Amino acid sequence: MDFRSIIDSTAFYAGLPFHSLECYYTTNLILDELNRISFFRTRIETLLNNNRLLIHNPLSIYYSKVETNAKNIETIKQLSSADISVIALALDFKVQGIDNCLISDDYGVQNLAKIMNLKFNSLLYSGIKYSGIWVRICPYCRTSFDYKIKICSNCGSSLKKKLKRISKDMLKNID
C-alpha cells in the first residue's frame, strides 16, 4: 500500500527532509515560501533532483474545502496559503484512497487537520491536545463573542482570544 508523508515549512525548519532518506511530498506554495530563504534553495534542489521531495499540488476543489473549513473555525487569518495547500494535499490524497500523514509543528495546521479528520504528526513539539474554534472572551465579565468582535458590548473591555474546544457533535457538522 502506498503511504505519503506530506511536509510543510516547519518540517524543513526542523531539518526533517535533510536528515532522512524518505521521500516527502509538498506543494509549490511551500516551496515558494522556503525559496525566500537562501539557506534552503540548494538543499531543496538536491532533494528534488534525487526524488526525495516530490511536488504535488491539490485540486482546487480540496483547496476550497480547506478554506471553507478554516473560515468556519476562524483560523483563515492564521493560516497562510501555503498552510492551506498542504492540508488540501492531505485531503486530496485521502479522497484518492492514498494513506498519508501531514507532518507539521504549526498548531493552526494541526488544529484544522484534526477537525477535518486528517492524519498529522508533529516533529519538535508535543502537538495539539484538542481541536477547537477561536472565540473572543471578555476577561472581566467572561462573556463569549464571535472571533471578529474585538470589544465587549457589555463592559467595553478588550477581548482576549481563546480556543474553545469542539465537541464530537460539532465535528460531525464540519465538512
Buried (B, 14 or more C-beta within 10 A) or exposed (E): EEEBBBBBBBBBBBEBBEEEEEBBBBBEBBBEBBEEEEEBEEBBEEBEEEEBBEEEBBBEEBBEBBBEBBEBBBBBEBBBEBBBBBBBBBBBBBEEEBEBBBBBBBBBBBBBBBBBEBBBBBBEEEBBEEBBBBBBBBEEEEBEBEBEEEEBEEEEEEBEEBBBEBEEEBEEEBE
